[in-house]
């Protein structure tokens, strides 16, 4: 689908879509598809996508989507990242998600740990795009960003 979007997009065209998921494997697949098709992630931002009540509301439900703003670029495979580059990408993505979470919570909106983890995975794709890293290595960074988020959540629970 993303290859076809790239094919038909104008030279200066954009691709805008939303996504959320709990599984790092789903995010890895999305990242490989988007970046592999020849899109660069320019920006991401969270948007409340689910209501306050309903059938799909329970602890751990993701209520926020990541909005992706992508730009069409020439298809090139990214650089093979070192283990350090993967770790740095995960740390940066985790920090970006934390910044958004702080901003949203200051606005007195609920942004659950599940929302933050999902958004951190979106940030990981953006960091890989910014640093022109090979998306085939996203899975390792996504796993690490989830570990960072869970470690932070445990620290908060202990307080």
Phi, psi and omega in degrees: 000314182291328175296319178293320176301318178296318182298318186267350180290146175294161182308318180258022184287156178243157173235122180239129177205166178240156180199147166209152179192155178272334189269126176303329180297323178294318178294321178298317178298317178298312181299316178298320181292312183292307182291322179292335179281345179106031175248147175249134179277111180279318184205154170223151174208153179276148175219135178292123186242345181241149179287179181280339181228176176130178183300324186262030180251115176200168181303130180095358178289136176276124181252347183245138173260158168264127174267123179259130173247109185244150178242141178288129175225171176294142179287120175217143177283136181290172179288146176287118183280148172282169176300321178296319180295322177296314178299314179298320178297318179295317180296316179295317180297317178300317180295319178298316179296322178296320178300314178297316181299318179298315179299314181295316181292327175296334177277005178066032175255149179279127176224095190288166174303325178294320176297315182295320179295317178300315181292326177298326178290324175297318179299326179297317177298317179298316180298317177300320179295312181300321184267004179053048178266149181295120184295345177295346180258010181299322185305317181295318179291321179295319176299317181294319180295325176294319178299317180298317179295319180290324177296317178296318180298320178296322178297318180294319179297325181290336183287000000 
